[in-house]
Amino acid sequence: MADLFMGLTSLAWGLAGLTVAIVPALALVWARRILLDPWPRFWFGQTILLIGLLLMIGTTGLAEFWVWAVCGLLSAIKACLL
């Protein structure tokens, strides 16, 4: 039973090591591909802005006048740029 436990522990550590080595490389390739091409960079930025605004609006303590002012300002800037 102890050998099985040690084997599973070693397997888990091996998988964790592979994950630590491979995931940053894949993330770097993805980030380079997304951030160098202008169209995906635009959509990535819009997605980040939308998620941030949804988080602020969804938080009841922050849902004040300035959140709606920022939403309106960002909408106006986007309309002028596009």
N, CA, C and O atoms as a CHARMM CRD file, in Angstrom:
* protein
*
  328
    1    1 MET  N      0.81800  -1.19300   0.00000 PROA 1      0.00000
    2    1 MET  CA     0.00000   0.00000   0.00000 PROA 1      0.00000
    3    1 MET  C      0.86500   1.26000   0.00000 PROA 1      0.00000
    4    1 MET  O      0.54300   2.24900  -0.65800 PROA 1      0.00000
    5    2 ALA  N      1.96400   1.20500   0.74700 PROA 2      0.00000
    6    2 ALA  CA     2.86000   2.35900   0.79500 PROA 2      0.00000
    7    2 ALA  C      3.51200   2.59500  -0.56100 PROA 2      0.00000
    8    2 ALA  O      3.74500   3.73900  -0.95200 PROA 2      0.00000
    9    3 ASP  N      3.81300   1.49300  -1.29100 PROA 3      0.00000
   10    3 ASP  CA     4.42000   1.65300  -2.61000 PROA 3      0.00000
   11    3 ASP  C      3.44900   2.31700  -3.58300 PROA 3      0.00000
   12    3 ASP  O      3.85100   3.14900  -4.39600 PROA 3      0.00000
   13    4 LEU  N      2.19100   1.95500  -3.50100 PROA 4      0.00000
   14    4 LEU  CA     1.17800   2.56700  -4.35600 PROA 4      0.00000
   15    4 LEU  C      1.04600   4.05700  -4.05000 PROA 4      0.00000
   16    4 LEU  O      0.94900   4.87900  -4.96100 PROA 4      0.00000
   17    5 PHE  N      1.04300   4.39500  -2.77100 PROA 5      0.00000
   18    5 PHE  CA     0.96400   5.80100  -2.36300 PROA 5      0.00000
   19    5 PHE  C      2.17100   6.58900  -2.87000 PROA 5      0.00000
   20    5 PHE  O      2.02600   7.70100  -3.37800 PROA 5      0.00000
   21    6 MET  N      3.36600   6.00400  -2.72800 PROA 6      0.00000
   22    6 MET  CA     4.57900   6.68600  -3.19200 PROA 6      0.00000
   23    6 MET  C      4.57100   6.83000  -4.71400 PROA 6      0.00000
   24    6 MET  O      5.01800   7.84600  -5.24700 PROA 6      0.00000
   25    7 GLY  N      4.06700   5.82100  -5.40400 PROA 7      0.00000
   26    7 GLY  CA     3.98700   5.89800  -6.86000 PROA 7      0.00000
   27    7 GLY  C      3.02900   6.97600  -7.32100 PROA 7      0.00000
   28    7 GLY  O      3.33800   7.73400  -8.24100 PROA 7      0.00000
   29    8 LEU  N      1.86800   7.05100  -6.68800 PROA 8      0.00000
   30    8 LEU  CA     0.89900   8.08300  -7.04800 PROA 8      0.00000
   31    8 LEU  C      1.40700   9.48000  -6.70100 PROA 8      0.00000
   32    8 LEU  O      1.16300  10.44300  -7.42800 PROA 8      0.00000
   33    9 THR  N      2.11500   9.57200  -5.58100 PROA 9      0.00000
   34    9 THR  CA     2.69500  10.86200  -5.20000 PROA 9      0.00000
   35    9 THR  C      3.74900  11.28900  -6.21400 PROA 9      0.00000
   36    9 THR  O      3.79500  12.45300  -6.61400 PROA 9      0.00000
   37   10 SER  N      4.59100  10.35300  -6.62900 PROA 10     0.00000
   38   10 SER  CA     5.61200  10.66600  -7.63200 PROA 10     0.00000
   39   10 SER  C      4.97200  11.05400  -8.95900 PROA 10     0.00000
   40   10 SER  O      5.43700  11.98000  -9.62500 PROA 10     0.00000
   41   11 LEU  N      3.92300  10.36100  -9.34300 PROA 11     0.00000
   42   11 LEU  CA     3.21400  10.69300 -10.57300 PROA 11     0.00000
   43   11 LEU  C      2.60700  12.09200 -10.49400 PROA 11     0.00000
   44   11 LEU  O      2.66900  12.85400 -11.45900 PROA 11     0.00000
   45   12 ALA  N      2.02600  12.42500  -9.35300 PROA 12     0.00000
   46   12 ALA  CA     1.43700  13.75700  -9.17900 PROA 12     0.00000
   47   12 ALA  C      2.50500  14.83800  -9.26500 PROA 12     0.00000
   48   12 ALA  O      2.29100  15.86900  -9.90300 PROA 12     0.00000
   49   13 TRP  N      3.65800  14.61400  -8.62800 PROA 13     0.00000
   50   13 TRP  CA     4.73400  15.59400  -8.69500 PROA 13     0.00000
   51   13 TRP  C      5.29000  15.70900 -10.11100 PROA 13     0.00000
   52   13 TRP  O      5.64300  16.80100 -10.55500 PROA 13     0.00000
   53   14 GLY  N      5.36800  14.59500 -10.81000 PROA 14     0.00000
   54   14 GLY  CA     5.83000  14.63200 -12.20100 PROA 14     0.00000
   55   14 GLY  C      4.88900  15.42300 -13.08800 PROA 14     0.00000
   56   14 GLY  O      5.33600  16.21800 -13.91500 PROA 14     0.00000
   57   15 LEU  N      3.59000  15.21300 -12.92500 PROA 15     0.00000
   58   15 LEU  CA     2.60700  15.97900 -13.69800 PROA 15     0.00000
   59   15 LEU  C      2.64600  17.46500 -13.33900 PROA 15     0.00000
   60   15 LEU  O      2.50100  18.32600 -14.20700 PROA 15     0.00000
   61   16 ALA  N      2.84000  17.75200 -12.06300 PROA 16     0.00000
   62   16 ALA  CA     2.94900  19.15700 -11.64800 PROA 16     0.00000
   63   16 ALA  C      4.18200  19.80100 -12.27300 PROA 16     0.00000
   64   16 ALA  O      4.12800  20.95200 -12.70700 PROA 16     0.00000
   65   17 GLY  N      5.28600  19.07100 -12.32100 PROA 17     0.00000
   66   17 GLY  CA     6.50000  19.59800 -12.94500 PROA 17     0.00000
   67   17 GLY  C      6.31800  19.84900 -14.42800 PROA 17     0.00000
   68   17 GLY  O      6.76800  20.87200 -14.94500 PROA 17     0.00000
   69   18 LEU  N      5.66100  18.92400 -15.12000 PROA 18     0.00000
   70   18 LEU  CA     5.38700  19.13500 -16.54200 PROA 18     0.00000
   71   18 LEU  C      4.47400  20.33300 -16.75400 PROA 18     0.00000
   72   18 LEU  O      4.66900  21.11100 -17.68800 PROA 18     0.00000
   73   19 THR  N      3.49000  20.47900 -15.89900 PROA 19     0.00000
   74   19 THR  CA     2.57700  21.61000 -16.00800 PROA 19     0.00000
   75   19 THR  C      3.31300  22.92500 -15.81100 PROA 19     0.00000
   76   19 THR  O      3.08500  23.88900 -16.54200 PROA 19     0.00000
   77   20 VAL  N      4.19000  22.96200 -14.82900 PROA 20     0.00000
   78   20 VAL  CA     4.94600  24.18500 -14.55900 PROA 20     0.00000
   79   20 VAL  C      5.88200  24.51200 -15.71800 PROA 20     0.00000
   80   20 VAL  O      6.16600  25.68300 -15.96800 PROA 20     0.00000
   81   21 ALA  N      6.35900  23.50300 -16.42100 PROA 21     0.00000
   82   21 ALA  CA     7.27400  23.73900 -17.53300 PROA 21     0.00000
   83   21 ALA  C      6.53800  24.06900 -18.82600 PROA 21     0.00000
   84   21 ALA  O      7.02300  24.88300 -19.61300 PROA 21     0.00000
   85   22 ILE  N      5.38600  23.46000 -19.06400 PROA 22     0.00000
   86   22 ILE  CA     4.72200  23.59000 -20.36000 PROA 22     0.00000
   87   22 ILE  C      3.73800  24.75100 -20.40900 PROA 22     0.00000
   88   22 ILE  O      3.67200  25.45200 -21.42000 PROA 22     0.00000
   89   23 VAL  N      2.98100  24.97100 -19.35800 PROA 23     0.00000
   90   23 VAL  CA     1.92900  25.99200 -19.38500 PROA 23     0.00000
   91   23 VAL  C      2.48200  27.40000 -19.62800 PROA 23     0.00000
   92   23 VAL  O      1.88900  28.12900 -20.42300 PROA 23     0.00000
   93   24 PRO  N      3.58100  27.83000 -18.99300 PROA 24     0.00000
   94   24 PRO  CA     4.09300  29.16800 -19.31500 PROA 24     0.00000
   95   24 PRO  C      4.52900  29.30800 -20.76800 PROA 24     0.00000
   96   24 PRO  O      4.35200  30.37100 -21.36300 PROA 24     0.00000
   97   25 ALA  N      5.09100  28.25700 -21.34600 PROA 25     0.00000
   98   25 ALA  CA     5.49100  28.32500 -22.74900 PROA 25     0.00000
   99   25 ALA  C      4.27000  28.47100 -23.65200 PROA 25     0.00000
  100   25 ALA  O      4.28600  29.26200 -24.59500 PROA 25     0.00000
  101   26 LEU  N      3.21900  27.71800 -23.36800 PROA 26     0.00000
  102   26 LEU  CA     1.99400  27.83900 -24.15900 PROA 26     0.00000
  103   26 LEU  C      1.34500  29.20700 -23.96500 PROA 26     0.00000
  104   26 LEU  O      0.82200  29.79000 -24.91400 PROA 26     0.00000
  105   27 ALA  N      1.37800  29.71300 -22.74300 PROA 27     0.00000
  106   27 ALA  CA     0.80900  31.03800 -22.47800 PROA 27     0.00000
  107   27 ALA  C      1.59700  32.11900 -23.21100 PROA 27     0.00000
  108   27 ALA  O      1.01100  33.08700 -23.69600 PROA 27     0.00000
  109   28 LEU  N      2.91100  31.96500 -23.29500 PROA 28     0.00000
  110   28 LEU  CA     3.73500  32.93800 -24.00800 PROA 28     0.00000
  111   28 LEU  C      3.42100  32.92700 -25.49600 PROA 28     0.00000
  112   28 LEU  O      3.32300  33.98600 -26.11600 PROA 28     0.00000
  113   29 VAL  N      3.26200  31.75000 -26.07200 PROA 29     0.00000
  114   29 VAL  CA     2.90500  31.64900 -27.49000 PROA 29     0.00000
  115   29 VAL  C      1.53600  32.27400 -27.73100 PROA 29     0.00000
  116   29 VAL  O      1.35200  33.01100 -28.69900 PROA 29     0.00000
  117   30 TRP  N      0.57000  31.98200 -26.85100 PROA 30     0.00000
  118   30 TRP  CA    -0.76700  32.54300 -26.99800 PROA 30     0.00000
  119   30 TRP  C     -0.73800  34.06500 -26.87600 PROA 30     0.00000
  120   30 TRP  O     -1.36300  34.76400 -27.67400 PROA 30     0.00000
  121   31 ALA  N     -0.01600  34.57900 -25.88100 PROA 31     0.00000
  122   31 ALA  CA     0.04700  36.03000 -25.67300 PROA 31     0.00000
  123   31 ALA  C      0.73600  36.71600 -26.84400 PROA 31     0.00000
  124   31 ALA  O      0.30600  37.78900 -27.26800 PROA 31     0.00000
  125   32 ARG  N      1.78000  36.12300 -27.36500 PROA 32     0.00000
  126   32 ARG  CA     2.48300  36.71300 -28.50400 PROA 32     0.00000
  127   32 ARG  C      1.55800  36.75700 -29.71900 PROA 32     0.00000
  128   32 ARG  O      1.53500  37.75000 -30.44700 PROA 32     0.00000
  129   33 ARG  N      0.80100  35.68900 -29.94000 PROA 33     0.00000
  130   33 ARG  CA    -0.10500  35.63300 -31.08900 PROA 33     0.00000
  131   33 ARG  C     -1.23600  36.64400 -30.92500 PROA 33     0.00000
  132   33 ARG  O     -1.60300  37.32000 -31.88600 PROA 33     0.00000
  133   34 ILE  N     -1.78800  36.75400 -29.72700 PROA 34     0.00000
  134   34 ILE  CA    -2.91500  37.65900 -29.48600 PROA 34     0.00000
  135   34 ILE  C     -2.46900  39.11900 -29.51300 PROA 34     0.00000
  136   34 ILE  O     -3.13900  39.96000 -30.11200 PROA 34     0.00000
  137   35 LEU  N     -1.35600  39.42200 -28.87400 PROA 35     0.00000
  138   35 LEU  CA    -0.98400  40.82100 -28.68100 PROA 35     0.00000
  139   35 LEU  C     -0.25300  41.43600 -29.86500 PROA 35     0.00000
  140   35 LEU  O     -0.13100  42.65900 -29.92200 PROA 35     0.00000
  141   36 LEU  N      0.23700  40.64500 -30.81200 PROA 36     0.00000
  142   36 LEU  CA     0.91700  41.21800 -31.96800 PROA 36     0.00000
  143   36 LEU  C     -0.04300  41.52800 -33.11200 PROA 36     0.00000
  144   36 LEU  O      0.18500  42.47300 -33.86800 PROA 36     0.00000
  145   37 ASP  N     -1.09800  40.75500 -33.24700 PROA 37     0.00000
  146   37 ASP  CA    -2.07300  40.98300 -34.30500 PROA 37     0.00000
  147   37 ASP  C     -3.09200  42.00900 -33.81400 PROA 37     0.00000
  148   37 ASP  O     -3.65500  41.83100 -32.73400 PROA 37     0.00000
  149   38 PRO  N     -3.34700  43.08100 -34.57500 PROA 38     0.00000
  150   38 PRO  CA    -4.20300  44.15200 -34.05200 PROA 38     0.00000
  151   38 PRO  C     -5.65900  43.74500 -33.80200 PROA 38     0.00000
  152   38 PRO  O     -6.25200  44.18000 -32.81500 PROA 38     0.00000
  153   39 TRP  N     -6.24000  42.92700 -34.67000 PROA 39     0.00000
  154   39 TRP  CA    -7.65700  42.59500 -34.49700 PROA 39     0.00000
  155   39 TRP  C     -7.90300  41.75400 -33.24900 PROA 39     0.00000
  156   39 TRP  O     -8.79200  42.10800 -32.47500 PROA 39     0.00000
  157   40 PRO  N     -7.17300  40.66100 -33.00100 PROA 40     0.00000
  158   40 PRO  CA    -7.37200  39.94000 -31.73500 PROA 40     0.00000
  159   40 PRO  C     -7.00200  40.77700 -30.51600 PROA 40     0.00000
  160   40 PRO  O     -7.60400  40.62200 -29.45300 PROA 40     0.00000
  161   41 ARG  N     -6.01500  41.66400 -30.66000 PROA 41     0.00000
  162   41 ARG  CA    -5.64900  42.54000 -29.54200 PROA 41     0.00000
  163   41 ARG  C     -6.81600  43.45500 -29.18900 PROA 41     0.00000
  164   41 ARG  O     -7.08400  43.69800 -28.01200 PROA 41     0.00000
  165   42 PHE  N     -7.50900  43.96200 -30.20800 PROA 42     0.00000
  166   42 PHE  CA    -8.68000  44.80800 -29.97600 PROA 42     0.00000
  167   42 PHE  C     -9.76000  44.03700 -29.22500 PROA 42     0.00000
  168   42 PHE  O    -10.30300  44.53700 -28.24000 PROA 42     0.00000
  169   43 TRP  N    -10.07800  42.82200 -29.67800 PROA 43     0.00000
  170   43 TRP  CA   -11.12200  42.03400 -29.02700 PROA 43     0.00000
  171   43 TRP  C    -10.71600  41.62200 -27.62200 PROA 43     0.00000
  172   43 TRP  O    -11.55300  41.57200 -26.72100 PROA 43     0.00000
  173   44 PHE  N     -9.43200  41.32700 -27.42900 PROA 44     0.00000
  174   44 PHE  CA    -8.94000  40.98200 -26.10100 PROA 44     0.00000
  175   44 PHE  C     -9.10600  42.16600 -25.15100 PROA 44     0.00000
  176   44 PHE  O     -9.54900  41.99700 -24.01500 PROA 44     0.00000
  177   45 GLY  N     -8.75000  43.36000 -25.61400 PROA 45     0.00000
  178   45 GLY  CA    -8.90700  44.55900 -24.78500 PROA 45     0.00000
  179   45 GLY  C    -10.35800  44.85200 -24.46400 PROA 45     0.00000
  180   45 GLY  O    -10.68500  45.22100 -23.33600 PROA 45     0.00000
  181   46 GLN  N    -11.23900  44.68900 -25.45500 PROA 46     0.00000
  182   46 GLN  CA   -12.66000  44.92000 -25.21900 PROA 46     0.00000
  183   46 GLN  C    -13.22800  43.91800 -24.22000 PROA 46     0.00000
  184   46 GLN  O    -14.06300  44.26400 -23.38500 PROA 46     0.00000
  185   47 THR  N    -12.76900  42.68300 -24.31400 PROA 47     0.00000
  186   47 THR  CA   -13.24200  41.66100 -23.37800 PROA 47     0.00000
  187   47 THR  C    -12.80400  41.98000 -21.96100 PROA 47     0.00000
  188   47 THR  O    -13.58800  41.84700 -21.02200 PROA 47     0.00000
  189   48 ILE  N    -11.55100  42.40200 -21.80000 PROA 48     0.00000
  190   48 ILE  CA   -11.04900  42.75300 -20.46900 PROA 48     0.00000
  191   48 ILE  C    -11.83500  43.93500 -19.90200 PROA 48     0.00000
  192   48 ILE  O    -12.19500  43.93400 -18.72500 PROA 48     0.00000
  193   49 LEU  N    -12.10200  44.94400 -20.73800 PROA 49     0.00000
  194   49 LEU  CA   -12.89300  46.08900 -20.27700 PROA 49     0.00000
  195   49 LEU  C    -14.30200  45.67200 -19.86700 PROA 49     0.00000
  196   49 LEU  O    -14.80700  46.10800 -18.83200 PROA 49     0.00000
  197   50 LEU  N    -14.92900  44.83400 -20.67300 PROA 50     0.00000
  198   50 LEU  CA   -16.28700  44.39900 -20.36100 PROA 50     0.00000
  199   50 LEU  C    -16.33800  43.59600 -19.07000 PROA 50     0.00000
  200   50 LEU  O    -17.23700  43.78800 -18.25100 PROA 50     0.00000
  201   51 ILE  N    -15.37700  42.70000 -18.88700 PROA 51     0.00000
  202   51 ILE  CA   -15.34500  41.90800 -17.65300 PROA 51     0.00000
  203   51 ILE  C    -15.13100  42.81600 -16.44400 PROA 51     0.00000
  204   51 ILE  O    -15.77400  42.63100 -15.41000 PROA 51     0.00000
  205   52 GLY  N    -14.23500  43.79400 -16.56500 PROA 52     0.00000
  206   52 GLY  CA   -14.00900  44.72600 -15.46300 PROA 52     0.00000
  207   52 GLY  C    -15.24700  45.53700 -15.12900 PROA 52     0.00000
  208   52 GLY  O    -15.57500  45.72600 -13.95800 PROA 52     0.00000
  209   53 LEU  N    -15.93800  46.01800 -16.16400 PROA 53     0.00000
  210   53 LEU  CA   -17.15900  46.78500 -15.91500 PROA 53     0.00000
  211   53 LEU  C    -18.25200  45.92200 -15.29700 PROA 53     0.00000
  212   53 LEU  O    -18.96900  46.36900 -14.40200 PROA 53     0.00000
  213   54 LEU  N    -18.37800  44.68400 -15.77500 PROA 54     0.00000
  214   54 LEU  CA   -19.38000  43.79500 -15.18700 PROA 54     0.00000
  215   54 LEU  C    -19.06800  43.49200 -13.73100 PROA 54     0.00000
  216   54 LEU  O    -19.97700  43.39700 -12.90700 PROA 54     0.00000
  217   55 LEU  N    -17.79600  43.34200 -13.41100 PROA 55     0.00000
  218   55 LEU  CA   -17.42800  43.10800 -12.01500 PROA 55     0.00000
  219   55 LEU  C    -17.75000  44.31600 -11.14900 PROA 55     0.00000
  220   55 LEU  O    -18.24000  44.17000 -10.02900 PROA 55     0.00000
  221   56 MET  N    -17.47100  45.52300 -11.67300 PROA 56     0.00000
  222   56 MET  CA   -17.76200  46.72300 -10.89200 PROA 56     0.00000
  223   56 MET  C    -19.26100  46.93300 -10.72500 PROA 56     0.00000
  224   56 MET  O    -19.72500  47.30600  -9.64700 PROA 56     0.00000
  225   57 ILE  N    -20.01700  46.69200 -11.79700 PROA 57     0.00000
  226   57 ILE  CA   -21.46300  46.88100 -11.71400 PROA 57     0.00000
  227   57 ILE  C    -22.08600  45.83400 -10.80100 PROA 57     0.00000
  228   57 ILE  O    -23.03100  46.12400 -10.06800 PROA 57     0.00000
  229   58 GLY  N    -21.55700  44.61900 -10.84700 PROA 58     0.00000
  230   58 GLY  CA   -22.09800  43.55200 -10.01900 PROA 58     0.00000
  231   58 GLY  C    -21.78900  43.69400  -8.55000 PROA 58     0.00000
  232   58 GLY  O    -22.47100  43.10000  -7.71500 PROA 58     0.00000
  233   59 THR  N    -20.77400  44.46800  -8.21600 PROA 59     0.00000
  234   59 THR  CA   -20.42500  44.68300  -6.81800 PROA 59     0.00000
  235   59 THR  C    -21.30400  45.80400  -6.28200 PROA 59     0.00000
  236   59 THR  O    -21.19500  46.94500  -6.73200 PROA 59     0.00000
  237   60 THR  N    -22.15600  45.49700  -5.34500 PROA 60     0.00000
  238   60 THR  CA   -23.14100  46.48400  -4.88800 PROA 60     0.00000
  239   60 THR  C    -22.49500  47.68800  -4.21500 PROA 60     0.00000
  240   60 THR  O    -23.01800  48.79700  -4.31500 PROA 60     0.00000
  241   61 GLY  N    -21.38600  47.49800  -3.54300 PROA 61     0.00000
  242   61 GLY  CA   -20.74100  48.62400  -2.87300 PROA 61     0.00000
  243   61 GLY  C    -20.13000  49.61800  -3.83700 PROA 61     0.00000
  244   61 GLY  O    -19.93500  50.78000  -3.48200 PROA 61     0.00000
  245   62 LEU  N    -19.81900  49.17700  -5.06900 PROA 62     0.00000
  246   62 LEU  CA   -19.19700  50.06900  -6.03900 PROA 62     0.00000
  247   62 LEU  C    -20.17800  50.60300  -7.07100 PROA 62     0.00000
  248   62 LEU  O    -19.80200  51.43000  -7.90300 PROA 62     0.00000
  249   63 ALA  N    -21.41600  50.15500  -7.03700 PROA 63     0.00000
  250   63 ALA  CA   -22.39700  50.56800  -8.04400 PROA 63     0.00000
  251   63 ALA  C    -22.92400  51.95900  -7.70200 PROA 63     0.00000
  252   63 ALA  O    -24.05600  52.10300  -7.24200 PROA 63     0.00000
  253   64 GLU  N    -22.12000  52.95400  -7.92300 PROA 64     0.00000
  254   64 GLU  CA   -22.49400  54.33200  -7.64800 PROA 64     0.00000
  255   64 GLU  C    -22.50900  55.11200  -8.95700 PROA 64     0.00000
  256   64 GLU  O    -22.41500  54.53100 -10.03800 PROA 64     0.00000
  257   65 PHE  N    -22.62600  56.40700  -8.85000 PROA 65     0.00000
  258   65 PHE  CA   -22.72400  57.26500 -10.02700 PROA 65     0.00000
  259   65 PHE  C    -21.49000  57.17100 -10.90900 PROA 65     0.00000
  260   65 PHE  O    -21.61000  57.15800 -12.13400 PROA 65     0.00000
  261   66 TRP  N    -20.30100  57.10600 -10.30900 PROA 66     0.00000
  262   66 TRP  CA   -19.07900  57.15500 -11.10500 PROA 66     0.00000
  263   66 TRP  C    -18.93300  55.93800 -12.00700 PROA 66     0.00000
  264   66 TRP  O    -18.30900  56.03100 -13.06500 PROA 66     0.00000
  265   67 VAL  N    -19.50100  54.78400 -11.60800 PROA 67     0.00000
  266   67 VAL  CA   -19.43900  53.59400 -12.46800 PROA 67     0.00000
  267   67 VAL  C    -20.20500  53.84600 -13.75400 PROA 67     0.00000
  268   67 VAL  O    -19.73200  53.51200 -14.84000 PROA 67     0.00000
  269   68 TRP  N    -21.38300  54.43400 -13.63600 PROA 68     0.00000
  270   68 TRP  CA   -22.17700  54.70700 -14.82800 PROA 68     0.00000
  271   68 TRP  C    -21.54700  55.82100 -15.65200 PROA 68     0.00000
  272   68 TRP  O    -21.64900  55.81800 -16.87800 PROA 68     0.00000
  273   69 ALA  N    -20.89700  56.77200 -14.99100 PROA 69     0.00000
  274   69 ALA  CA   -20.19500  57.82300 -15.73000 PROA 69     0.00000
  275   69 ALA  C    -19.04000  57.23600 -16.53000 PROA 69     0.00000
  276   69 ALA  O    -18.81900  57.62600 -17.67600 PROA 69     0.00000
  277   70 VAL  N    -18.30700  56.30800 -15.94200 PROA 70     0.00000
  278   70 VAL  CA   -17.20200  55.65700 -16.65400 PROA 70     0.00000
  279   70 VAL  C    -17.73600  54.81300 -17.80800 PROA 70     0.00000
  280   70 VAL  O    -17.14700  54.80600 -18.88900 PROA 70     0.00000
  281   71 CYS  N    -18.83900  54.10600 -17.59600 PROA 71     0.00000
  282   71 CYS  CA   -19.44900  53.31200 -18.67900 PROA 71     0.00000
  283   71 CYS  C    -19.83700  54.21500 -19.84800 PROA 71     0.00000
  284   71 CYS  O    -19.56800  53.88800 -21.00400 PROA 71     0.00000
  285   72 GLY  N    -20.46000  55.33400 -19.55300 PROA 72     0.00000
  286   72 GLY  CA   -20.84700  56.27100 -20.60800 PROA 72     0.00000
  287   72 GLY  C    -19.65200  56.87200 -21.30900 PROA 72     0.00000
  288   72 GLY  O    -19.65600  57.02300 -22.53100 PROA 72     0.00000
  289   73 LEU  N    -18.62100  57.21800 -20.54400 PROA 73     0.00000
  290   73 LEU  CA   -17.41600  57.78900 -21.13700 PROA 73     0.00000
  291   73 LEU  C    -16.72400  56.78300 -22.05100 PROA 73     0.00000
  292   73 LEU  O    -16.30800  57.13200 -23.15600 PROA 73     0.00000
  293   74 LEU  N    -16.60000  55.54900 -21.60000 PROA 74     0.00000
  294   74 LEU  CA   -15.98100  54.52400 -22.43900 PROA 74     0.00000
  295   74 LEU  C    -16.80000  54.26000 -23.69900 PROA 74     0.00000
  296   74 LEU  O    -16.23600  54.05200 -24.77300 PROA 74     0.00000
  297   75 SER  N    -18.11200  54.26700 -23.57400 PROA 75     0.00000
  298   75 SER  CA   -18.96500  54.06900 -24.75200 PROA 75     0.00000
  299   75 SER  C    -18.79400  55.21400 -25.74300 PROA 75     0.00000
  300   75 SER  O    -18.73700  54.98600 -26.95100 PROA 75     0.00000
  301   76 ALA  N    -18.71300  56.43800 -25.24000 PROA 76     0.00000
  302   76 ALA  CA   -18.52700  57.58900 -26.12200 PROA 76     0.00000
  303   76 ALA  C    -17.16500  57.55000 -26.81000 PROA 76     0.00000
  304   76 ALA  O    -17.06200  57.85300 -27.99900 PROA 76     0.00000
  305   77 ILE  N    -16.12900  57.18000 -26.07600 PROA 77     0.00000
  306   77 ILE  CA   -14.78900  57.09700 -26.66800 PROA 77     0.00000
  307   77 ILE  C    -14.74500  56.00700 -27.73300 PROA 77     0.00000
  308   77 ILE  O    -14.17300  56.20300 -28.80500 PROA 77     0.00000
  309   78 LYS  N    -15.35000  54.86000 -27.43600 PROA 78     0.00000
  310   78 LYS  CA   -15.38000  53.77600 -28.42300 PROA 78     0.00000
  311   78 LYS  C    -16.14800  54.19200 -29.66800 PROA 78     0.00000
  312   78 LYS  O    -15.74100  53.86400 -30.78200 PROA 78     0.00000
  313   79 ALA  N    -17.25400  54.90800 -29.49400 PROA 79     0.00000
  314   79 ALA  CA   -18.03400  55.35000 -30.64700 PROA 79     0.00000
  315   79 ALA  C    -17.23700  56.32900 -31.50300 PROA 79     0.00000
  316   79 ALA  O    -17.33100  56.30400 -32.73000 PROA 79     0.00000
  317   80 CYS  N    -16.45700  57.18700 -30.86000 PROA 80     0.00000
  318   80 CYS  CA   -15.64100  58.13900 -31.61600 PROA 80     0.00000
  319   80 CYS  C    -14.49500  57.44100 -32.35200 PROA 80     0.00000
  320   80 CYS  O    -14.14700  57.82500 -33.46800 PROA 80     0.00000
  321   81 LEU  N    -13.91800  56.42900 -31.73400 PROA 81     0.00000
  322   81 LEU  CA   -12.78200  55.74200 -32.35100 PROA 81     0.00000
  323   81 LEU  C    -13.20000  54.78600 -33.45600 PROA 81     0.00000
  324   81 LEU  O    -12.46900  54.60500 -34.42900 PROA 81     0.00000
  325   82 LEU  N    -14.35300  54.18100 -33.31800 PROA 82     0.00000
  326   82 LEU  CA   -14.79000  53.21500 -34.33000 PROA 82     0.00000
  327   82 LEU  C    -15.58100  53.92200 -35.39400 PROA 82     0.00000
  328   82 LEU  O    -16.04300  53.28800 -36.34300 PROA 82     0.00000
